[in-house]
């Protein structure tokens, strides 16, 4: 058996805590050799370097975890009986937190709280919040996930090999943000600025193969492109929160070269809700008039540099 490491009964990883572990030993007479094959027809461009497989008993409890050090699969030994499977890539997952893994119906993946915005080091507790999103957790965006669920796998006593085929799919959404016609973009202090997007799904349920209903505000970075007077970002999310009538506001935070702080929220609810493909959303905004700081020879900026000043504009999407 090469190319994989089998870890039975949820090895004590940092992301998996407070669970009841089964014995690491399984009697040979109670197990069968099983060839696991990951078929990538639903995500042909996927390129994970390793995969994780969780096998649950028929009642949905007592999970066992196996790691394959490739994307194709490999051989394992599993106990007889009816099993349910959850599976996902096991590489590039430092960002992941997992909860509810004890039951096949409750396993969810989520991200850490964002205590500071990445580009400018701003404390998230001290920045203005989008309306109706003041109580939302502010969290980091996820990385890539490929995974899925397969029920009622029959593992039977067998002298030879049994084979099961599993079908991972992409489980996150791709978002692009472009803000065009940014006036005085040269007055931005750094090459990238911070932003947040409210009303997004907090987690992805690997069990239900869908995003969850709890709304959060996700943080992101926007790269300044002075030659095009544009701010641009590409990032991943768990998708739109399913909560009824939840608004989505993109809030941009900018520190200018004179140290003054400016912010503005754009209502992008329609662009998120009405996207032709909800897994690939492109948010486009036209027009963001930044003040021209005194250091560039422009008009006087009288704002207190220690306070956040709103950019008041009548924006038509």
C-alpha positions as CSV (number, residue, x, y, z in Angstrom):
1,X,0.0,0.0,0.0
2,X,1.8,3.1,-1.2
3,X,0.9,6.7,-1.9
4,X,-1.3,7.2,1.0
5,X,-1.5,7.3,4.8
6,X,-4.5,5.8,6.5
7,X,-5.4,7.4,9.8
8,X,-8.3,5.6,11.5
9,X,-10.7,7.2,14.0
10,X,-9.8,10.9,13.4
11,X,-6.2,11.4,14.3
12,X,-5.7,14.3,16.8
13,X,-5.1,17.1,14.4
14,X,-5.3,20.7,15.5
15,X,-8.5,21.3,13.5
16,X,-10.2,18.3,14.9
17,X,-10.7,18.4,18.7
18,X,-13.1,17.2,21.4
19,X,-14.1,14.1,19.6
20,X,-14.3,10.5,20.8
21,X,-11.6,8.4,19.2
22,X,-12.0,4.8,18.3
23,X,-9.3,2.3,18.8
24,X,-6.5,2.7,16.2
25,X,-6.4,-1.1,15.8
26,X,-8.9,-2.9,13.6
27,X,-8.9,-6.7,13.4
28,X,-8.0,-8.0,10.0
29,X,-10.9,-10.4,10.1
30,X,-13.3,-7.5,10.3
31,X,-11.9,-5.4,7.4
32,X,-11.7,-5.5,3.7
33,X,-9.3,-4.1,1.2
34,X,-10.8,-1.2,-0.6
35,X,-9.5,0.7,-3.6
36,X,-10.6,4.4,-3.5
37,X,-10.7,6.2,-6.9
38,X,-11.3,10.0,-7.1
39,X,-13.0,10.7,-10.5
40,X,-12.5,14.4,-11.4
41,X,-15.1,14.7,-14.2
42,X,-16.9,17.4,-12.1
43,X,-13.8,19.4,-11.6
44,X,-11.4,18.6,-14.5
45,X,-9.0,21.5,-13.7
46,X,-8.6,20.6,-10.0
47,X,-5.0,20.0,-8.9
48,X,-4.9,19.1,-5.2
49,X,-1.8,17.3,-4.0
50,X,-3.7,15.2,-1.4
51,X,-7.2,14.2,-0.4
52,X,-9.0,13.4,2.8
53,X,-11.7,10.7,3.1
54,X,-14.1,10.4,6.1
55,X,-16.0,7.1,6.3
56,X,-19.0,7.1,8.7
57,X,-21.0,4.2,10.0
58,X,-24.5,3.6,8.7
59,X,-26.0,5.7,11.6
60,X,-23.8,8.6,10.5
61,X,-21.4,8.5,13.5
62,X,-18.0,7.0,14.4
63,X,-16.0,8.6,11.5
64,X,-12.6,7.3,10.3
65,X,-10.3,9.5,8.4
66,X,-7.9,8.5,5.6
67,X,-5.3,10.7,3.8
68,X,-4.2,10.0,0.2
69,X,-0.9,11.8,-0.8
70,X,-2.2,12.3,-4.4
71,X,-5.4,13.3,-6.2
72,X,-6.1,9.8,-7.6
73,X,-6.8,7.8,-4.5
74,X,-5.3,4.4,-3.3
75,X,-5.9,1.4,-1.2
76,X,-7.2,1.3,2.4
77,X,-8.6,-1.2,4.8
78,X,-12.1,-0.5,6.1
79,X,-14.5,-2.4,8.3
80,X,-17.5,-4.2,6.8
81,X,-20.8,-2.6,6.6
82,X,-22.7,0.3,5.1
83,X,-20.7,3.6,5.1
84,X,-21.3,7.2,4.2
85,X,-18.4,9.2,2.8
86,X,-17.4,12.9,3.0
87,X,-14.2,13.8,1.1
88,X,-12.2,16.9,0.3
89,X,-8.7,18.1,-0.6
90,X,-6.3,18.0,2.3
91,X,-3.7,20.4,0.9
92,X,-3.4,24.2,1.3
93,X,-6.0,24.0,4.1
94,X,-4.2,26.0,6.9
95,X,-7.1,28.4,6.8
96,X,-9.7,25.8,7.5
97,X,-11.7,25.2,10.7
98,X,-13.9,22.2,10.9
99,X,-16.9,21.6,13.2
100,X,-19.6,19.0,13.4
101,X,-17.3,16.3,12.0
102,X,-18.6,13.7,14.5
103,X,-21.8,13.3,12.4
104,X,-22.1,12.9,8.6
105,X,-25.0,15.3,8.6
106,X,-23.3,18.2,10.4
107,X,-19.7,18.7,9.1
108,X,-19.0,22.3,8.2
109,X,-15.9,24.2,7.0
110,X,-15.3,27.8,8.0
111,X,-12.6,30.5,8.4
112,X,-10.9,32.5,11.2
113,X,-12.1,35.8,12.5
114,X,-10.4,38.8,10.9
115,X,-8.9,40.9,13.7
116,X,-7.1,43.2,11.3
117,X,-7.4,44.1,7.7
118,X,-4.4,42.8,5.8
119,X,-3.2,45.6,3.5
120,X,-3.1,48.5,5.9
121,X,-3.2,46.7,9.3
122,X,-6.4,48.3,10.3
123,X,-8.1,46.9,13.5
124,X,-11.5,45.6,12.4
125,X,-13.0,46.7,15.7
126,X,-12.2,50.3,14.9
127,X,-13.4,50.7,11.3
128,X,-16.8,51.9,10.1
129,X,-19.2,49.0,9.3
130,X,-21.6,48.6,6.5
131,X,-25.2,49.3,7.5
132,X,-27.2,46.2,8.7
133,X,-23.9,44.4,9.1
134,X,-22.7,45.8,12.4
135,X,-23.4,42.5,14.2
136,X,-21.9,40.2,11.6
137,X,-18.7,38.4,12.3
138,X,-15.8,39.8,10.3
139,X,-13.9,36.8,8.8
140,X,-11.2,35.9,6.4
141,X,-11.9,34.6,2.9
142,X,-11.5,30.8,2.3
143,X,-9.1,28.9,0.1
144,X,-9.9,26.3,-2.5
145,X,-12.1,23.4,-1.6
146,X,-12.9,20.4,-3.8
147,X,-15.1,17.8,-2.2
148,X,-18.5,16.1,-2.0
149,X,-20.5,13.3,-0.3
150,X,-21.4,9.8,-1.2
151,X,-24.0,7.7,0.7
152,X,-24.6,4.0,1.2
153,X,-21.2,2.5,0.3
154,X,-21.4,-1.3,0.8
155,X,-18.1,-2.7,2.1
156,X,-18.4,-6.5,2.2
157,X,-16.1,-9.4,3.1
158,X,-14.2,-10.1,-0.1
159,X,-11.1,-12.2,-1.0
160,X,-10.0,-9.8,-3.7
161,X,-10.4,-6.0,-4.0
162,X,-13.4,-3.8,-4.0
163,X,-13.5,-0.4,-5.6
164,X,-15.4,2.7,-4.8
165,X,-15.4,5.8,-7.1
166,X,-15.9,9.2,-5.6
167,X,-16.7,12.5,-7.5
168,X,-15.3,15.7,-5.9
169,X,-16.5,19.0,-7.2
170,X,-15.6,22.6,-6.6
171,X,-17.2,23.8,-3.4
172,X,-16.4,27.5,-3.3
173,X,-17.4,30.6,-5.3
174,X,-15.1,32.9,-7.3
175,X,-15.6,36.6,-6.9
176,X,-14.1,39.5,-8.9
177,X,-14.4,43.1,-7.9
178,X,-13.5,46.0,-10.3
179,X,-13.9,49.6,-9.3
180,X,-13.4,51.9,-12.3
181,X,-12.9,55.6,-12.6
182,X,-11.2,56.1,-9.3
183,X,-10.4,59.8,-9.1
184,X,-7.1,60.8,-7.5
185,X,-6.0,57.2,-7.2
186,X,-2.4,58.4,-7.0
187,X,-3.2,59.8,-3.6
188,X,-3.7,56.3,-2.1
189,X,-0.9,55.6,0.4
190,X,-0.4,51.9,-0.4
191,X,-0.4,49.7,-3.5
192,X,-3.4,47.9,-2.2
193,X,-6.4,48.9,-0.1
194,X,-8.8,47.0,2.1
195,X,-12.4,46.2,1.6
196,X,-15.2,44.1,3.1
197,X,-18.2,42.4,1.6
198,X,-21.2,41.9,3.9
199,X,-24.0,39.3,3.9
200,X,-21.9,36.4,2.8
201,X,-22.2,32.8,4.0
202,X,-20.2,31.9,7.1
203,X,-19.4,28.4,6.2
204,X,-19.7,25.5,3.7
205,X,-21.6,22.4,4.8
206,X,-19.7,19.4,3.3
207,X,-22.5,17.3,4.7
208,X,-25.3,19.1,2.8
209,X,-23.1,20.3,-0.1
210,X,-24.2,23.9,0.3
211,X,-23.4,27.2,2.0
212,X,-24.8,27.9,5.4
213,X,-27.4,30.5,6.5
214,X,-25.4,32.5,9.0
215,X,-24.2,35.8,7.4
216,X,-20.7,37.2,7.9
217,X,-18.7,40.1,6.5
218,X,-15.6,38.9,4.6
219,X,-12.4,40.9,4.3
220,X,-10.5,41.3,1.0
221,X,-7.7,43.3,-0.7
222,X,-8.1,45.6,-3.7
223,X,-5.0,46.2,-5.8
224,X,-4.6,49.8,-7.1
225,X,-3.9,50.1,-10.8
226,X,-3.1,53.8,-11.2
227,X,-2.6,53.6,-15.0
228,X,-6.2,52.5,-15.3
229,X,-7.6,54.4,-12.4
230,X,-8.9,51.1,-11.1
231,X,-9.1,49.0,-8.0
232,X,-9.2,45.2,-8.6
233,X,-9.6,42.1,-6.5
234,X,-10.2,38.3,-7.0
235,X,-11.1,36.1,-4.1
236,X,-13.0,33.0,-3.0
237,X,-16.1,32.9,-0.8
238,X,-18.6,30.3,0.4
239,X,-21.2,32.1,-1.7
240,X,-24.2,34.3,-0.9
241,X,-25.8,33.8,2.5
242,X,-29.2,32.2,2.1
243,X,-30.9,34.5,4.7
244,X,-33.9,36.2,3.2
245,X,-33.5,39.9,2.2
246,X,-29.8,40.0,3.2
247,X,-28.0,43.0,1.7
248,X,-24.5,42.9,0.3
249,X,-22.4,46.0,0.8
250,X,-18.9,46.4,-0.5
251,X,-17.1,48.8,1.8
252,X,-13.7,50.3,0.8
253,X,-11.2,51.7,3.3
254,X,-8.5,54.1,2.0
255,X,-5.7,55.9,3.7
256,X,-4.3,58.8,1.6
257,X,-0.7,60.0,1.5
258,X,-1.5,62.8,3.9
259,X,-2.7,60.2,6.5
260,X,-6.4,61.0,6.2
261,X,-8.8,58.0,6.3
262,X,-11.8,57.7,3.9
263,X,-14.4,55.0,3.4
264,X,-17.5,54.3,1.3
265,X,-20.1,51.5,1.1
266,X,-21.5,50.4,-2.3
267,X,-24.7,48.4,-2.3
268,X,-24.0,45.5,-4.6
269,X,-26.9,43.3,-3.6
270,X,-28.4,43.1,-7.1
271,X,-25.1,42.2,-8.7
272,X,-24.6,39.3,-6.2
273,X,-28.2,38.1,-6.1
274,X,-28.8,38.4,-9.9
275,X,-25.4,37.0,-11.1
276,X,-25.9,34.7,-14.1
277,X,-23.6,32.2,-12.4
278,X,-23.7,32.4,-8.6
279,X,-20.4,30.5,-8.4
280,X,-18.6,33.2,-10.5
281,X,-19.7,36.7,-9.6
282,X,-18.2,39.8,-11.1
283,X,-19.0,43.0,-9.2
284,X,-18.4,46.2,-11.3
285,X,-18.6,49.7,-9.9
286,X,-18.0,52.9,-11.8
287,X,-17.0,56.1,-10.1
288,X,-15.1,56.7,-6.8
289,X,-14.1,60.3,-6.3
290,X,-11.2,60.3,-3.7
291,X,-10.2,63.6,-2.2
292,X,-6.9,65.0,-3.5
293,X,-4.5,65.3,-0.6
294,X,-2.5,68.5,-0.2
295,X,0.8,66.8,-0.9
296,X,-0.2,66.4,-4.5
297,X,-0.9,70.1,-4.9
298,X,-4.7,69.8,-4.8
299,X,-7.4,71.3,-2.7
300,X,-7.1,71.4,1.1
301,X,-8.1,68.3,3.0
302,X,-9.4,69.5,6.4
303,X,-10.4,66.1,7.7
304,X,-9.0,64.9,11.0
305,X,-6.5,62.3,10.0
306,X,-7.4,60.2,13.1
307,X,-11.1,59.9,12.1
308,X,-12.7,58.0,9.3
309,X,-14.4,60.4,6.8
310,X,-17.2,59.1,4.6
311,X,-17.0,59.7,0.8
312,X,-20.5,60.9,0.0
313,X,-21.4,60.2,-3.6
314,X,-24.7,59.6,-5.5
315,X,-23.6,56.4,-7.2
316,X,-25.6,54.8,-10.0
317,X,-24.6,51.2,-10.6
